[in-house]
Amino acid sequence: MGSWEIRNQMRRRVAQEEGVLRKGAALNVALCHPAAYPVAMSSLGFQAIYREVHAHPDAAAERAFLPDDPGEHRRSRTPVFTYENERPLADFPVLAFSVAYELEITGVFEMLDLCGIPALRAERESGRARHPFILAGGPQTASNPAILLPFVDALVVGEGEDVLRQVLDILVGAERRDWRALLARVPGCHVPGVTTDAPAPVRAPDGRLPACSQIVTADTVLSSMFLVEAGRGCSRRCAYCVMRGPRCGGMRAVPMEEVLRRIPAGARRVGLVGAAVTDHPQIREIVREVVSGGGAAGREIGLSSLRADRLDEELVRLLAAGGCRTLTTASDGASQRMRDLAGRDTGERHILRAAEFARDAGIGRMKLYEMIGFPGETLDDIDELVRFALELSKVVPLSLTVSPFVAKKGTPLGDAPFEAIPSLEAKLARTRSGLRGKVEVKPASVRAAWLEHMLSQGGESAGLAALDAWRGGGRFAAWRRAFAAIQGGDAPLAP
């Protein structure tokens, strides 16, 4: 695939999109997502910021994504272009990156490098060329923004809807040489080299909720699905989660009428989004209205987070009527002892009851998300997981997605170590062996989880190590060497 084929792929995707925004403006911002198009365009936050930029009277946004095949871009010397007007990123005065989690940092490096833009802020400032101003935000800023600091000119920490207007006012109305100093005065903005301490994450006013889709297209992970928030934040106290209630201020449920008002009459597939959608006090009424509101055929519906303890027969039947074919929920603890440690309110009885509801409603499969590697976990806990998964599989066909626990800063388990890679791999092997032929097991990469842990626990030096690893080819050995270098030659937990 050469440059012409790359452009044609972009044009085919744009031709399928509904809701693209275009306008002339004093300031053109390249809104960049360091993931490939199908994943990025399923991000409600990314779409919400796209709309917010266009809502400013003097600003417009064009979207850019990590290429599906960065190597082909490199071989054909094709820079990253925006989808709206096919402009290379180097032509924009401002690049705004939305970063969802730690491992997307390498996508930032890749996109900048393909356009000849140095990743390091110091290199951009010291060179003769005038490079774009790099702004970043997104969910990663609420977890560990420090890893991004060597690379950005400014960082918006937390929810960006309300702050973005102030940021754009500065970028439109002030001289570029003054941008960083002025942005440092904006609540929630962290300007490396100007602000000394990271600000507290900002919260958008309740009146700015809910976020909803701007562009709907079939070429995404959530194909042709209109997304709308049912609520933001979470009132639960899971000890491993950055969205836990005391940290994020609890769940802000969006009134039912406001959720429904945002859904276009012609939307055939609707996704309700939030960290704890099933905790919404009117979730059954919302789902019922969505499913029945699309005419004789009804609408399809999806929920982003089903809590097993909140499911009942009525809700599961409504989901089945809305096209649900797999009931997805989470255990997040191999045993009840581990779930108690993690602060989960879910017990075996909740999950078993959910499986029975799914079977009775005609839903053909249950998918259960599981985490292993919590502190103090033993093989007895893994055996309990195997025993319970086999019990569930007798009720409804079961898929088990197993991921290693990764500690996040600012949570009660934030300083927990990452279990040794060989130990985790042995636990996965024991799980697969115990469930072979009876339960589908989908293990996440243990090595990728270790990289995520090292980035989630690190500071600016961990971000620089990520750059070194990416420059070194991005293989696991390169990451080990990079982390070993910042720890004096000792890279823990490597196999």
N, C-alpha and C positions, 0 to 999 in steps of 0.2 A: 504494500500500500504506500504510494507516494503522496506528495503534497496535494495533488489534484483529488485523489481518492479520499484523503482526510477531509478536505473541504466538502466534498460531495456527501460524506457521511453526516457532517454537521448540518448541511442543508436539508437532508432527508429528515433529520430529527426535528429541526425547526418547523418543517412543513407539517409535522404531526401535532405540534403544540397548539393549545388553545389558551390565550391569555397573555401572550408576550406583550411587553410594554416597550414602546419606543417614543422618544421625544428629543428635540433639541434642547440643550441646556448649557449653562456656563461651565459646569463641572461635570465631566464624565468619569464615572467610577467603574473600574473593572471589578465586579464581585466574583471572587474566586473561591472555588471549593476544591480542596486537595484530595478529592475522591473522584472516581469516574462518573460520568453523566448519569447512568441508571441509579446509582446510589445517591449521588448529590441531589438529584431532582426529586428524591423521595424524602428530603429533609425539609420539614415544615419551617424550621428556623431560618434556613437559607432563603426560602421563598418569601417569608415574612420581611426579611431585611431588604430583599429585592424590591418589594412593594414600597417599603418605607423610604428608600432612596428616591424612588420616583415620585413620592408624595411631596418631596421638597420642591419648592417652586423653581429652584435654580440648579437642580442636580438630576442626573439620570444614571442608571446602572446598566451595564452589559455583563452577561454571565460568561465565565470561563471555568473549565474543569480539568482535572488531571486527565491526560489523554488515555484512552483505552490501552494503547500500546506506546508508551513513551519511547521505547527503543526505535520504533518506526519513525517517529518524529525526529529523533536524533539522526538516524541514517539518512533521512531525506532532507535534513536541515530545515524542518518546518517548525516555526515557533508555535506557542500556544496562542490561538485566536479566540476572540469572543464570539459567541453564537449569534448575537444580534446583528453586528456589522462586520464581522470577520476582521477585526483590528487586532494586531499583535499586542500583547500586554505591555511591551516596552513603550508603546505610544501613549499610554494613559498617565495622567498626573498622579493618580491614586489607585493602588491595588488594595482591596479589602478582602482579607481571607477569613472564612468561617471554618474554624477548626473544631471538630467534634470530639476527638480523643487523641491520646498521645501518639499513636503510631502514624497518624496522618501528617506528622511533621515532615516526614520524608517526601510526601506529595508536595508540600510547600517548596522544598529544595528543588524538586524535579521541575516544577512549573517555572520557577524563577530561572533556573539554569538553562532551560530550553529557549528562554527569551534573552539570554545574555545579561541577566540582572544578578549581581552578586547577592548571595543569601545573607551575608553578614552586614549588619548596618554600618559597621566601621569601614568596611571596604567600599560600600556605596558612598559614604561621606568623604573618603579620602581620594577617590578617583576623580578624574576630570569629567567623565560623562555625567549627565544629569539623569538620574534614575527615578522611577516612580517612588512616591511616598508609600510605605508599607504599613497598613493598618490591619489589625487582627481582632477577632472576637470569636464568639461561639461557646459551646458547652465546656470546652477544655479550660477556658479562663476561670470557671468556677471551681475547677479541680486543682490544677497546678499550672498557672500561667507562666511560672518562672522559666520553663524550658523554651518559651518563645521569645524571651526578652532579647537575646543577642541578635535577633533577626528582624525585629519590627521597629518602626519609628514610633508607634503608639499602639496601645492595647486597650480595648474596651472590655472591662471585667463585669460579667454578669449579663443581665437581660438588656439588649441594646435598643429596643424600640424607642424609648423616650430620649435616651442620651444621644441617639443618632442625629436628631434634629440639631442639637447644639454643636455636634462635631461637624456636620455639613455646613452650618452657618460659618464656622471658622474657616473651613477649607475653601468656601466660596468667597468670603469677604476679606480675608487677611492675606498678606504676603506670605509666600511659602517659608521664608526664613523665620517667620514668627509662629508657624503652625505648632511646633512642639511646645513652646512656652505657653501658648494659649490653651492648647489641649490639656496641659497639666493642671489647669484650673477647673476642668470639667469633672464633676463627680463621676467616679467610676472609670476614669481614664488613667492609665499607668503609662508614663512616658519615660522609658529607660534613659538614665543620665540626667533627668530633670526631677522627677518625683523620686523620693527616697524610699518610701514604703508602698507596698501594694495596697490599693484601696479596697474597701469592702465591696463585694459584688453588688451592683445596683439592681433594683427591682423595677420593672415597668409598672405604672399605676394600673389598678384593676380595670379602669376604664379603657385601657388599650387592649384588653383581652376580648375575644380570643384571636389568636393567630389562625390564619386559614390559607389554603392554597391560592396562589395567583395563576400558576400555569398547570394545566392538566395534560398529560400525554401518556400514551400507551408504552413508551420506551423507557420505563422505569421499573424498579423493583416492585413498587406498588402501582401496577399498571392501571392507568386511567382512573385513579382513585382521587377523589376530592378529600383533602384533609382539613380537619377543624379541631381546635382544642376543646376538650370538655372541661379541662381544668389545668392549672399549672401548679407545680410543686407537689408535695406529698406530706401527709400528716403522720405517716408511720415512722418508726424509729429503728429501721434496720441498721445494724452497727457497721455495715460495710459501704453504705450508699451515700454519695455526695448530695443526694436529693432528700435525705432524711429530714423529718419534720422540724426539729429544733434548729437545723442549719439553714433551711430555706424558708422558714416562716410558715410552714404548713401548706396545705392544699388550698388553692383559691379556685373554688368551683365556679364555672361560668354558668349563669342562669340558663335554664333549658331553652327559653324562648330566644335567647341570644345565639345559642349554638344552632338552633334550627333556622334562624333568620339568615345565617351566613351560608347555608347550603343552597346552591343554585337549583332551580326547579328541574333543570335537565340533567343533574348529576345522577349517574346510574350506579356508581360505586362510591361509598362514603367511608372514610376512616376517622374514628374518634381517637384523638391523640392526647397523651398525658402520662405522667409518671404513675398515676394511680386512677385510671379511668373508672374502674368498677367501684371506687369509693365515692363517686359522685352520688349525692343523695337522690337524684332523679334519673339514674342511669337506665332503669327499665323503661321509664316513660320516654326517654330520648331515643333509645333503640327502637321502641315500638313505633314511634312517629317516623323515624328515618326509614324503617323497613316498609311501612305502609304508605309512605308519602310519595312513592315514585310511580303511581298509576297502577293499572291492573297487574302488571308483572312484578311490582315491588322493586325495592332497591337492594343491592348487596351492601353489606356493612362489615367493617373490620374494627376491632378494638386493639389498641397498642399494648395494653397491660391488663391481663385478666388475673385477678387475685382469687385463688381457689376458695378462700374463706368467704368471699362475697358472691359466689355463684350459687344460683338456685335453679330449680327446674324451669321456672318461667323465663328467666334471662337466657338460659342455654337454648331453650326452644325458640326464642326470638332470634338468637344468633344463627341457629340452623335455618330459620325462615329467611334470614338475610344472606344465605349462601355460605355460611361457615361449614367447611368440610373437615377442618382440623381444629380441635380445641387446644389452645396453647396457654400454658400457665407455667409457674415456676415453683420449685421446692427450695432451691438455694440452700441446701444442707443435706449431706448424705444420710444423716440420721436425725432423730428428734433432738439428740444432745447437741448436734451441730447447728440445727435450726434455732435452738434456744440461745446458743452462743451468738448467733448472727442476728438475734432480735427479730426473727421472722414470727409472724402470728399464725403461720400455717402448720397444720398437723396432718398426719396421714389420713385422718378421717375426712378432712376437707378435700384432699386430693382424690381419695377414693370415691367420695360422693360426687365430685365433679366428673369423674370418669363414668359413673353410672348415669348421670344426667346426659352426658354426651352420647352414650350408647342408646339411651331411651329416646333421644331426639333425632337419632339417625345420623349423627356425626360419625364419620368413619374412622377417625384416628385422634389420639391425644398426643401432643408434643409437650414434653416436660423439660424445662431448663434446670440444670443442676450445677452447683459449684462444689469442687473438692479442694482440699488443701487448707482449710481453716486451721488455726492454731490448735494443737492437741488432737487432731484427727488421727484415728488409727484404722487398721484394716478391719476391725470390728464394725466401724462406721460404714466402711465400703460394703461389707457383707450385708449390713442392714439395708443399704440402698439396693443391692441386687435382689434381696428377698422381697422388698416392697415393689420394685419394678416388675418382678415376675407376677406378683399378686395383681397389679394394675393391668398387666397384659392379658389376664384372663377375663377382664371386663371389657376392654376396648384395645385394639391394636395400638402399640405405644412406640413413640420415638423419643429417645433420651439424648439431649444435647448437653454434653459435659464440658465445663470450662474450669480452669484453675482459678482459684481466688487470687485477686490482685488488690492489695491494700491501697486505699486512696487517702491522701492527706486530709486532715480536718474531720475525720470520722473516728469513732471509738476504736476501730481496728486499724487505724491509719498507720501505726508503726509496727504492725505485724510483719514478720519476715515472709519471704516467698519460700515455699517448700522446695527442697532440692529437686531438680529436674528428674533424676533417675527415680526418686520416690514417687513423684506424680505419674510418671510414665508407667511404673509398676502398678499403681492403683488403677489407671485406665485399662491396663491389660487385664487386671483381675476383674474389672467390671465387664469388659467385653467377653471374657471367658465365661463368666457366670451367666451372661444373658444371651450367649450365642444362639442364633436361630429363633429366638423368642421375642427379643426386643431389638429394634434398630438403635444402634449407638453411634452418635456423631460427636467424636471428641474434637475440641478445639486444640490448636497448636500450643503445646506446653512452652516451646521456645518463644513463640510470639508473646505469650503471656508473661514470660520472664522479661522480655524487652519492655513490655508495657509497665511492668512493676518498676524496673530501673528508671524509666522516665517519670513515672508517677511519683517516685520518691525523691527525685533529683532536683537540683537547682539549675542555674544557667549552665553549669559545667556539663550536666547531662544533655542539655540541648546541643552543646558544642560536640559532645561525644556522638550524638546522633548524626550530626553533619559529617564528622570524620568517618563514621561507619558507612554512611551513604556514599561518600566519595571513595571509600574503599571497596565498593561493589555491592554493599548491602547484604552480604551473606552473614550467617550467624557468627562465623569466625571473626568477621570484621567488627561486629558489634561487641563481641567479647573483648577484642583487643582495645576498642575505643573506651569501653567502661573500665577495663583494667588500667588504662593509662591515667584516668582521673582518680583512681583509687590506689595509686602507688604500686601498681602491678598485681593487685589482688582483685580479681573479678569473681565474687562469690556466686555460688549456686550453679555455676556452669557445669555441664556434664563432664 
